[in-house]
């Protein structure tokens, strides 16, 4: 029985024009793609239609990518029904929800849907999922869709999925979802005129933005929305504009709007003002979903901050990038929601035209650990088993699986371990969840709940941006300072903003662990707990004052004046790129003995041989390693066996490369011949012997000769010609001499060295070797000589030598692979010139049938 709900919908929304078409599609298709411009009513009207359909017999989920949009839309939809939120329409966020037994339409975030599906893979209580603003393609959005699609295709054929957005790439989606029907609605927006005010110097773009705001926004009759890349830019412009309040019009207020604000602060920036105008300084959070009343002017800086996973540093790095055309159009459209508007772009029109149509999906450039853990929790062992719209890079995927295995979250088959199942129940990053589960065990074993309190606080703290200002944190990376600040603020009852969110999240995590969070924390355990989350970022101080080496082998630095510089061991919780350095921005000191006690790390002792370049001698030592960090070293009395010596030379070659052996010119010439013949006569099965092959096959040509050699000088004295020849069998050696000879023997009987090319292996195919000799010595040859004809069927299957024909003075006269063509063509011009310059030498009219000579005419 359907729920027939009375709805107070204004009939003027453009989406009403496709209501019948949409409801028909809803009855006939399980997947719908709906493209509707801003103002059409897809978020605020369409969901209410569903309450009067059989869909309302079960729960309808409306997904929003942002918390503030989810809450605001839920409140608006409830008001349209004449109800308070939490009755027919409710919302559910991570730490805030208002739903009841009567709730039929739930507005949720993408992360909430993932958890609902993981708890109930059939999503038995749901009838329909609406993905709003689907074009944003967040990591959680892509994962939520993949799980919902998998549920629909494998478990719930009756589950309906609707993808909605103003700027969807409909053609691409239709190709990827062949069962989907595509609908389009007109929008309700007023014309928006556009101007381009490109910044003269990108270094000073903030000052340019400030000037444009002062010239155009302060005296604009409506309200203004300014799109800026990040929070630091918002704060800078806010301070500059607010610094002289007497210079601002009396009816003008300035509000910031960004993701890290509380919901109350965000709602204040969006709410209508009576008798006043406002300038809202916002990040891309204001592009979609959020309606800011009264905006008729948009100023767009054209940039956004995105988190990109850096493979080298294994961290998310916040980088600034140009927005796509789709985002630019979305931003401009905010000025035309209620009346004709205007958009000023702080970049040029040509710049706009060069931008990509859509931004790259976040899943292609993000930390994959949360995605992979959810995949393992879903029961798949590879992301390719999920219907993701875009598959991440395989190397990043493999690295992510390895990291989860190191944390004991998944086993070798990519299945959740027992520990991983506990980790997956916690609403935070897998690294922090792993830390929390470990902290619970430590707290139980030591009977000290302060450790668990600290772990909850650290997990919440690390999911926020740094609570200290950039200036305050520049020379102070100690995470303990942040912990002390939060604890003291909480004790004094003065939490707000980011600190309030951290405390709230800490309490939420504690509840998930069956614990009640309290303010007392074991601050001294910060390093131990961070080591559980980031074992590869345990770092030891180097000889330099502020330089550290991590267990993963990465170089890290602290500010020279940072108090942590006095610590031998630290754990880096967060790093940022600063020029060529990886600067530690959050860390804690740690005691190595404590890490060993709690089995956070594994110390490995290895016996190694080392070659001393200065002494030209080998020494044996025993080293204790923590990953790439050498903790201790002592001399070993182990006898130097051939196996150990050979392994040491392998180590040197891996470090220095083959050039360290300083091959002679003869050896280099031999290798060039072998490589050339291997490339041009593959039927001979001769190994290519390029550098990578030689390093990978040391056992074949190198190892049999070096087991008793303890000095490099003796190593370099080896007969490398014989060593390399020995790799070839008898037939291959004969083929080398016959088809890639060392020299060309011309008609005079003189041996002229052949120079074989030294290009990369792939470039050697068809490449002609070169021989240089006087022109008189090839008289009598009617065709170019060849090499490499291993088929021996008919002459002409080989490769022509490149002949560099020289004058009597040894200067090049002609370079050719077509001797016959040269004789019949440009030779006459050469002959004429040479007769005048070298009259004592023989310059025949018919060189192809003349006698070759290396003498002057007098002695012929």
C-alpha angles and dihedrals in degrees: 000000000000126000108244102203125186109237128194099209123165106235094218099083111113092225088071086077091070098038095110092044091049095048090048091051088049090059095046106036136046095204123049129178112203122188114190128161121236112289095027092113100244092137100035105033110024096059090058092056088065093061089069093052133077086260087081091066084082132029119291116206121207111193124210122183093220132053096224092051091049093052096043094048091048091052091047094048091048090051089053087059092048091245138113117252114271097049116079090345121040140159135225123200131166097270101009132054141159113190134131141185087274095055113119101162117048121188106208141163123251093254091057091054090052090054092046091052093046090052093045113018091189092050085217097182095052130087103176141015121204114199105200122196088012092166090076089075097197118182092252091045092054092046093047090051092047092053093044091048091048089050091049095048098041109026112011116039087169094058111109122212123194121189113201134182144133095236106032120157089234098178093053093046092048090053091050094044105041093173093058127103118217124220132181131201129193116241132233106232137129124234115282119202118210133214128183117219103174116199111250093216120021091208089067099039092127091059089047090052090048092052092049091050091050093047098043112015106043092063099030110125094226133042124286133222115202117195113210131175101241151354094268090057091049092051092047094052092040091054093045093049094043096044092088106033091173088065092058121088111258093240095051127097128181122218131182120218124191141136100261094060121102117261089251092055092048092049091050090056091052102041122106119261123211119223092354141089127217143198113218115202104202145168121224088289086093096055097091144009095016119096115205109194121236099013112152100148126057123188110194122195088191098228138098137188116241131180112239124185111236111213093200097052097028090225137110109255119200106227133179119234139169113266122243125254089255091057092046090053091047091051094049090049091063088074094059103050098102106012141355109303146185133230126202115196116201091214137062129275092240089053089053092050092052094054121104118261093236133016118251113265111262092232089070093061107027140097103276100199095098091046093049093047091052089048091052090046089052089054104252124121097205134036089231087071089066124076093242114164090224127025116219123235110289094225091055090046092052091047089052093051089050091052092051090049091051088055089049090240094123133023129226091283092054091250122138114263121219087263090048091055089057091047092051092059093065122088099230141074114305091244092056093041089054088051091050094052090048091048091053089056092047092048091051093047096046096034088231114129090181087081091057091046089053093048092053090048093048092049091051092043094051092052090058128067115261109292091214121080120255090255094048093047098043094089098021117069094157107126088200089072089059091046091052091049094051093046093049093047091048092048090052092046092239102124118140139143114005094356091054090050091049093051091046092051092046089055091047092052091047090053090052087055092050092253136117111231117232131184098247111099136178095235092179089066094063094103093048092051094045089051089060089055097040111024090158090058097059100122137192125211117253126211092274117086099247104017125110137180117217124217087249089061096253122138114234132183139201128204108274091240096047114122090225089069087086092062120097095203127030138163115228109218095178137010136186132200114253109178106300092340131091100222119203110232100172126026146136133214116251138193114231092211090056091051090052092046092056092040094239091138137033117223112207125197116209131181110223141179117222129197117219109210095197096049095034087224141122124234131184124223141166114232129192112215135198098190104298093345118102105217099179141353133198135174116266125217092205116136113250102246123189089250093055092045092049091049090051092053088049088054091051093049092048089053100039104027129227092297086075088074090060096216115212122245089257091055091047090050091051092050091048090054093047093047093047094049092045090055097045101037105038089162088075091063091221112165113249093232095201117154095271091050093048092050092046093048103043089132090067103050109008113034099061091063106040109053094103099034112108101169132061091224089062090044092055090049092064119116098251091175091063092040093055094042089054091066089067121074120231095269092048091049090051091047090051092054093044103040101029102031122185092232142020115236108209131197091280091058094242118138112234116191116244116222110214117203118257098206124133114291095257092050093054095074108110092356112145121230117226132233124183121206140139115283091236090064093065097051108126094037111113095183136035114268116246140213133192099042096143093157091069090197100121134342109268101054092098131074121271115243115240104241117210100197114204135205120236086267091056096253120136113261100171139359113204145154090192107065094169091053091049093052091051096041133029095006090090091061091047090047092053093050095043094050088060095044100037107025093162092064128081115259106171125195091228105038093169089066099030127105116266114234144171092200137083120256092261093062099038 
